[in-house]
Amino acid sequence: MTQLIQIISAIKNGNILCLPTDTLYSLSCDATNNNAVKKIFQAKGRDFNKPLPIFVHNLKQAKQYAFFNDKALLLAEKFWPGALTLILPLKINSNLSKYVYGSNKNIAIRIPKHQLLLQILREIQLPLVATSANRSATPNKFTLEEVKTDFKEQINLYVENNEPVQINEPSTIIDCCTEKIIITRQGKVTIKDITRLFDL
């Protein structure tokens, strides 16, 4: 409980955290806080024109930020919580930081299958930035030690993964902004898993 209080306090204070997930470690912050989101772009050396994905804690919260068509809803109900990121049309009147989506009219969103992370999301009732904990254009990092070597004091709080989750593969990304779904990155959820769902 002490750790959870520390994490939530850090998020509310606009800090950047390295959090364990069900895939790779993430760099996270309050996705509604402009200053915090800017810090993540700066730490990663990421182009501000490249939007950032977000974590939410349930489908109801996801619908506050994005529009779901029937196929997107089917995917969410089948694979969430889990290693599937959906790119969806953005609801412009949301409270997300403008730096999360920039000039983009879409948002990448997922519900992670990780007990601590879900607990944080439920407790804080805010979306979190969900970008992998590596500098832009460099390979993924698989251990907390690797992340610390890369970022050092640029990250305010590092959280160790204490759950039996194999961290070795990113989430699968599917663009659901039209009726035809497009797999833009295959990760833990396979093309076979997806095609089976739609009887393709």
PENORCOR-V606262 format. One record per run of one state. SS is the DSSP state (H for helix, E for strand, C for the rest). FROM is the first residue (numbers start at 1). LEN is the number of residues. If there is no record, write none. Layout:
ss->{SS:SS}
from->{FROM:FROM}
len->{LEN:LEN}
This chain:
ss->{C:H:C:E:C:E:C:E:C:H:C:E:C:H:E:C:H:C:E:C:H:C:E:C:H:C:E:C:E:C:H:C:E:C:E:C:E:C:H:C}
from->{1:2:13:17:20:26:29:30:31:34:45:54:56:59:66:68:70:80:84:91:98:102:106:111:115:125:128:130:131:133:144:155:157:159:172:176:182:186:191:199}
len->{1:11:4:3:6:3:1:1:3:11:9:2:3:7:2:2:10:4:7:7:4:4:5:4:10:3:2:1:2:11:11:2:2:13:4:6:4:5:8:2}
